[in-house]
Amino acid sequence: MLAAARGESLPAFNLPAMFEESLPLAPTHLLAVYSKHDWAVDGRRAVRYVPVHDLVLAAHCTNLPPLPRGKSLSSITVTSLCLPNLATLDITLDYLYTQNLTTLLTTLLPRSAVGIPAATIPETIAKACSTAELTQRLFRTHALWMNLCALGVHDDALWNILESVWQVLLAALRMVGEAGSPVNVVPFA
């Protein structure tokens, strides 16, 4: 610095103009996530501790109040959060962090639905999946929807994908029902 101030040239360094490696940013909060409906085997409330970044949640979750900050940069604040479903917490956070609709689709639909024409997806899924698996996937989709609603996520592309997944799974379940026993399902709410 002093050399530059005196007009002297600085030694040349081989520094890159940009650092290409991604550096992990430390989480700002530790969420203690629980559900009113999930209880541990011993009768205590089931809680999942999840490190998060407040900016990601603030950018996507309109129903969350601002998260309290720690007293120093080296401390992390623990904040409780009640969500309707703990089982889809990983899917919820993965989408909030990545905004990757393709990953979301492959998480919600069976592998047999990947890479085939859209018009044939329900029939393909119906042939590859049991009623139990389709029902489980419908419950997972609904549980994810409940979490996203509780957080106040407003993303038209996300809601369109969830609606499409719901309709595809319902159509496949109806086809399975037509082939075997009747299946009663509730429309996506």
Order of alpha helices (4+ residues) and beta strands (2+ residues): alpha-beta-beta-alpha-beta-alpha-alpha-alpha-alpha-alpha
